């Protein structure tokens, strides 16, 4: 018991704290492959266009990260994205599509995301329902609401200023870059705050966090609400890109956001990881599709190959972190 | 002046009475020790004071005002800090983050001030400088050894500068040097006028650091004494109460002298340098307070934990199980009181629960249900098992009957050595006496038993000899005349020879 009392604490393996490093390595590799297949890959226009395509997933994955860091999970993110999309587009459309209508649509969309996140958080943290089942169920409700609001895709369009702004540049810098910059600043500030430390503590060991006098319930709810906020931002980006209302638009984001988070090195068990990794993971997922496309892979193999690459990347992460933990 | 007062506190957990009238008076600037046997209510009282458990009855007064904290954070805000036995650290965070988890220093912008966090953590760690190796504020708690974590936990309580501090066995994992540093720290806290409740199982520590001691017995506080006016024998007497009378011994020691199992200087996760000869037909009791290495020893002997160091021989042959499978084939059986974790397959029939271990021993692919049913039925009768049929789900049985099935599983297997890890936990008196009777019969047949129980009287009534554990080592081996409650307590609390 008293054992090796004076044992030196082992030097820490970098991956343990900078969990995103491996994703960064993979990303560099993939960029090289992509450049080999598509020689204008590093041209600013192409890079910005790629980033524009990846932005919705980046934002949604950031939201998912905070939930997973608190050792919960959100299977309703895809449905929230769909719901926010149809709410935003419908309101803009019905109010006539002027500047005021656009603002109202955006406001309503963000409010929808926050409300959906709060509903998840209350069910999971206050009522103590099991996170997987609960968010699967609430996701079905959100998806149902989206279909009720707008049964058919493409019947309602976003007003022109929306997609014009989304693809515009300000002071020579594209709107998407500005947005991601603001998000990055927000995430950085949050990561230095007391609530974030509490979030990591709750995800690390919920009983110890409670015993230490931390507000466990409030923290878990906050994780879901922040996730809802980022889902609404992701949905707005998606709306800017597609300029249309589609009640099924978000479906694929649920699992790809979780893949992005895990690829980024965040542990599903909570308390380990961060949003930087998830951002890299989201870009990684996008680039994998890119590479497969430019490599001229026959359509019928694309899913198969994409799946295998994701599996390899995950396995690499697992092996490295296990090696580091020993 | 009284800072904290607990008056007539009662608490039940289901049918178990944890506290039945506990009283405590903590004076300003004193170190007040709580002492008592397993499950006598000390820890429960601490949890009630700090708001992680609610009392059924009774009052807690802080500075003369009745208080009822609903969470540990309310207690912390009122200046009551607690050191938890089950640590409250977050392994994924750094030492500094853990120390200031509740209230990390903030910069003017409202963000966590990392530099100040690190600096203040370094300053806190300096209190144990030289005794905890070179850990710094940036080390992850996951990388620390058990004693280092315990030190961080102690420091974490102190960063809030509480006026009242409850230490629930803070020295359990510390080495001698760290204990000395800790006691210097406690002295300093006392000089600052802080009041300390200190739970310990080490009699030496009680007399080294305490001002007063309150003795607990069966959920009641039975006496409060000044340390200067008492001695170890008196404290042990108070713990025992009036029942000094000898527990009636139920059987004579076995005559056979041949050794069934010989352990020489074996060590493992929570025990060290343990040696014993287990004779054929003998019950060797493992005594001492809960969690002193007895269960770990039994699990290691069954191959269920990490391998042990040192050597063990069963029937004269080297015994080194790589898993329970090896143990079973060597004729070693293990029954745990923790049925949920170690024993029962809950939604399966009684029959399957019976034959689980048999399958390992006999290496037979085919289950001859009829032949096995006869065997199992006979064992069930012997155990007086009350089950509707062998096809009933085991989860439909009472706890006692479930435990009979788990024991029966091993009887079907005809073991040579039976390892019992607190097997009567939570079972009724009738089942207990059935179990004792069966143990006697088994011993007559030449089976040897290693028996750990958290109930002293159960050990005294059944064991031929008792090896008393303290801190993972055997501190005394009680034989013949010396098998008595008094000696058991004295050894368990290390109160001998002073």
Interface residues (C-beta under 8 A of the other chain):
Chain A: X1 X2 X3 X4 X5 X6 X7 X8 X9 X10 X12 X16 X17 X189 X192 X193 X194 X197 X198 X200 X201 X203 X204 X205 X207 X208 X209 X210 X211 X212 X213 X214 X215 X271 X272
Chain B: X52 X71 X72 X73 X75 X76 X84 X87 X88 X89 X90 X91 X92 X93 X97 X101 X102 X104 X106 X110 X111 X112 X114 X132 X133 X134 X135 X139 X140 X143 X144 X145 X146 X147 X148 X156 X172 X173 X174 X175 X176 X177 X178 X270 X272 X293 X471 X472
